[in-house]
Amino acid sequence: MKIQNPKPISQIREEERILAEKEVKIAQLDAETQTLKEQNAVMQETINFLLGL
């Protein structure tokens, strides 16, 4: 089986670099999401306490 229209190595490396950057950004956003969820839980507990629930 022959590969049709193979990509140049430079293009593949560029795509790998972009993918790595995106993976880093996803990890950062996941961490931020977790922090926000934790903050939300604390705020909800505080609200419930203040409302006497």
N, C-alpha and C positions, 0 to 999 in steps of 0.2 A: 504494500500500500504506500503510495507516494503522497506526501503532504503537498497540498495545492496552495500556492501563494504563501510560502512561509514568511513569518515576520522577521525583520532584521533583529539581530541580537540586541542592538541598542534600543530598539522599541520595546522588546521584552523586558529589558532591565529597567527602562523608564516605567513601564506598567507595574513591575514588581515594586519599585520605589513608591509609586503612588498608592499601591495597595497597602504597603507597610505604613504609610502615613495615615491612611484611612483606618487601619487597625488600631493605631495609637489613639486616634481621635475617638473611635468607638470605645476604647478602654477608658478614656478620660470621661466621656459622657456617661458610661455605665457607673463610674465612681461618683460623679455628680448626682446622678439619679438616686443612687443608694443614700447619699448624704441628705438629699431632699426628702426622701421617704422617711428617714430617721427623724429629721426635723419636723416633718408633718405629724409623725406619731407623737412626738413630745408636745407639740402644739395642741393636738387633739386631746391628749390626756389633761393638759392644763385647762382647756375649755370645759371638758367634762367635769373637772374638779370645781371650777368656778361656777358652773351651772348646777352643781350638786348632783350630778348623775352618777 
